[in-house]
Amino acid sequence: MATADRVRTAGAESLAAGADLTLERGPARLSARVERAFGRIDILVNNVGPFLQKAWDEVTADDWRLLTETNLIVPHALIKAVLPGMRRRRFGRIINIGFGRVGQLAAFPGILPYAAAKTGLLLLTRTAAAGEARTGVTVNMVSPGLLRGGILPAGAESGREPLGTFADVAAAVRFLASEEAAAVSGANLLVAGTWKM
């Protein structure tokens, strides 16, 4: 609601719509509600899913189900829900929010289900981009690293590694949603500085 109010204060139309996206029809119902309110959906930003810090050998089956469903299955369902309208108009921008080290296939003992789901999201991003290559719909990912004000490991604030901001991530999303990025699809835009393992 606070975000919707800020959008209205800035002079634009806004709708705050809730939905249980884990239900089979949830994404389609949310998409239909937004299309009824605004007539179309041009941009989808998949910024959903919880983060879990837990030792890899303590992760439960329920943890796997929650992290995979919310960080991978739900984005896939939302993409499918908005695609028909985007294809008809031959225009659409789909942007998935990833993870700064995604795609490295490195060891992540403390965030295994999250990292695995985000790696799957990268594969989904590139597969959908290839599948929509001739429809006018682009599909990309923005992968943040350590962010000031976010979830940080101990000592990160005082370390030598520069921290990004949520504004940095928003700027990357804005670029991929813009006309200037019309020829960019299947990309994973890292907003992570030189953050490494």
C-alpha positions as CSV (number, residue, x, y, z in Angstrom):
1,M,0.0,0.0,0.0
2,A,2.8,2.4,0.8
3,T,4.3,2.0,-2.6
4,A,1.0,2.5,-4.3
5,D,0.5,5.7,-2.3
6,R,3.9,7.0,-3.3
7,V,3.1,6.3,-7.0
8,R,-0.2,8.3,-6.7
9,T,1.7,11.1,-4.9
10,A,4.0,11.3,-7.9
11,G,1.0,11.8,-10.1
12,A,0.6,8.3,-11.7
13,E,-2.2,5.8,-11.5
14,S,-1.7,2.9,-9.0
15,L,-3.3,-0.3,-7.9
16,A,-2.4,-2.4,-4.9
17,A,-3.7,-5.9,-5.6
18,G,-3.1,-8.9,-3.4
19,A,-3.1,-12.5,-4.5
20,D,-1.9,-15.9,-3.3
21,L,0.5,-16.6,-6.1
22,T,1.2,-20.2,-4.9
23,L,-2.3,-21.2,-5.9
24,E,-2.6,-22.6,-9.4
25,R,-4.9,-19.8,-10.6
26,G,-3.4,-17.1,-8.5
27,P,-1.0,-15.6,-11.1
28,A,-3.7,-15.6,-13.9
29,R,-6.2,-13.9,-11.6
30,L,-3.8,-11.2,-10.6
31,S,-2.8,-10.6,-14.2
32,A,-6.5,-10.4,-15.2
33,R,-7.2,-7.9,-12.4
34,V,-4.4,-5.6,-13.4
35,E,-5.4,-5.8,-17.1
36,R,-9.0,-4.9,-16.2
37,A,-7.7,-1.9,-14.3
38,F,-5.2,-0.6,-16.8
39,G,-6.1,-2.2,-20.1
40,R,-2.7,-3.9,-20.5
41,I,0.5,-5.1,-18.9
42,D,3.7,-3.9,-20.6
43,I,6.2,-4.7,-17.8
44,L,6.5,-7.5,-15.3
45,V,9.1,-7.4,-12.6
46,N,9.3,-10.7,-10.7
47,N,10.5,-9.6,-7.3
48,V,9.0,-12.3,-5.2
49,G,10.3,-15.0,-2.9
50,P,11.8,-15.3,0.6
51,F,15.4,-15.5,1.5
52,L,16.6,-18.3,3.8
53,Q,19.9,-18.5,5.7
54,K,20.4,-22.0,7.1
55,A,23.2,-24.6,7.1
56,W,22.8,-26.9,4.1
57,D,22.5,-30.0,6.2
58,E,19.7,-28.5,8.2
59,V,17.6,-27.6,5.2
60,T,14.2,-29.4,5.2
61,A,12.0,-30.7,2.4
62,D,9.5,-27.9,3.4
63,D,12.4,-25.3,3.0
64,W,13.1,-26.6,-0.5
65,R,9.4,-26.5,-1.5
66,L,8.9,-22.9,-0.2
67,L,12.1,-21.5,-1.8
68,T,11.6,-23.3,-5.1
69,E,7.9,-22.4,-5.4
70,T,8.3,-18.7,-4.5
71,N,11.6,-18.0,-6.3
72,L,11.1,-20.1,-9.4
73,I,7.7,-21.6,-9.9
74,V,5.7,-18.4,-9.2
75,P,7.8,-16.3,-11.6
76,H,7.3,-18.9,-14.3
77,A,3.5,-18.8,-13.7
78,L,3.4,-15.0,-13.8
79,I,5.4,-14.9,-17.0
80,K,2.9,-17.3,-18.6
81,A,0.0,-15.2,-17.3
82,V,1.2,-11.9,-18.9
83,L,2.6,-13.3,-22.2
84,P,-0.6,-13.6,-24.2
85,G,-1.3,-9.9,-24.0
86,M,2.4,-9.0,-24.6
87,R,2.5,-11.2,-27.7
88,R,-0.7,-9.7,-29.1
89,R,0.8,-6.2,-28.8
90,R,4.2,-7.4,-29.8
91,F,5.7,-5.6,-26.9
92,G,6.7,-6.6,-23.4
93,R,9.4,-6.3,-20.8
94,I,9.9,-9.1,-18.3
95,I,12.6,-8.6,-15.6
96,N,13.4,-11.2,-13.0
97,I,15.3,-10.3,-9.8
98,G,18.1,-12.8,-9.3
99,F,21.1,-13.1,-7.0
100,G,24.6,-11.5,-7.4
101,R,26.5,-14.8,-7.7
102,V,23.9,-16.7,-9.6
103,G,25.2,-18.9,-12.5
104,Q,28.6,-19.5,-10.9
105,L,27.6,-23.0,-9.7
106,A,29.7,-22.3,-6.7
107,A,29.1,-23.7,-3.2
108,F,26.6,-21.9,-1.1
109,P,26.4,-23.9,2.2
110,G,24.3,-21.2,4.0
111,I,21.8,-20.4,1.3
112,L,21.5,-23.6,-0.7
113,P,17.8,-23.6,-1.7
114,Y,17.8,-19.9,-2.4
115,A,20.9,-20.1,-4.6
116,A,19.5,-23.1,-6.4
117,A,16.2,-21.5,-7.1
118,K,17.8,-18.3,-8.4
119,T,20.1,-20.3,-10.6
120,G,17.0,-22.0,-12.0
121,L,15.5,-18.5,-12.5
122,L,18.5,-17.6,-14.6
123,L,17.9,-20.6,-16.8
124,L,14.2,-19.7,-17.0
125,T,15.1,-16.2,-18.0
126,R,17.4,-17.3,-20.9
127,T,14.9,-20.0,-22.0
128,A,12.0,-17.5,-22.1
129,A,14.2,-14.9,-23.9
130,A,15.0,-17.4,-26.6
131,G,11.4,-18.5,-26.9
132,E,10.2,-14.9,-27.3
133,A,12.9,-13.8,-29.6
134,R,10.5,-12.9,-32.5
135,T,7.5,-11.7,-30.4
136,G,8.8,-8.3,-29.3
137,V,9.0,-9.5,-25.7
138,T,12.3,-9.3,-23.9
139,V,13.2,-11.3,-20.8
140,N,16.1,-10.3,-18.6
141,M,17.5,-10.7,-15.1
142,V,18.9,-8.2,-12.6
143,S,21.1,-9.8,-10.0
144,P,21.9,-7.7,-6.9
145,G,24.9,-8.3,-4.7
146,L,25.4,-7.0,-1.2
147,L,23.1,-4.0,-0.7
148,R,23.3,-1.3,2.0
149,G,20.2,-1.8,4.1
150,G,19.7,-5.3,3.0
151,I,20.7,-8.7,4.5
152,L,24.4,-8.5,5.0
153,P,26.9,-11.0,6.4
154,A,28.8,-9.9,9.6
155,G,31.4,-7.3,8.9
156,A,30.2,-6.4,5.4
157,E,29.5,-2.8,6.3
158,S,33.0,-2.2,7.5
159,G,34.7,-4.3,4.8
160,R,36.6,-3.1,1.7
161,E,33.9,-4.3,-0.7
162,P,31.7,-1.4,-1.8
163,L,28.0,-2.0,-1.2
164,G,25.3,-1.3,-3.7
165,T,21.9,0.3,-2.9
166,F,18.3,-0.5,-3.7
167,A,18.4,2.6,-6.0
168,D,21.2,1.0,-8.0
169,V,19.0,-2.1,-8.5
170,A,16.0,0.1,-9.5
171,A,18.1,1.9,-12.1
172,A,19.1,-1.4,-13.7
173,V,15.4,-2.5,-13.8
174,R,14.4,0.9,-15.3
175,F,17.0,0.5,-18.1
176,L,15.8,-3.0,-19.0
177,A,12.2,-1.8,-19.0
178,S,13.0,1.1,-21.4
179,E,13.1,1.5,-25.1
180,E,16.9,1.8,-24.9
181,A,17.0,-1.9,-24.0
182,A,14.9,-3.1,-26.9
183,A,17.7,-5.2,-28.2
184,V,18.7,-6.7,-24.8
185,S,17.2,-10.1,-24.0
186,G,18.5,-13.1,-22.1
187,A,20.9,-10.9,-20.1
188,N,21.8,-11.2,-16.5
189,L,22.7,-7.7,-15.4
190,L,24.9,-7.9,-12.2
191,V,24.5,-5.0,-9.8
192,A,27.1,-6.4,-7.5
193,G,30.3,-4.4,-7.9
194,T,33.2,-6.8,-7.8
195,W,31.6,-9.0,-5.1
196,K,33.0,-12.5,-5.3
197,M,33.2,-15.7,-3.3
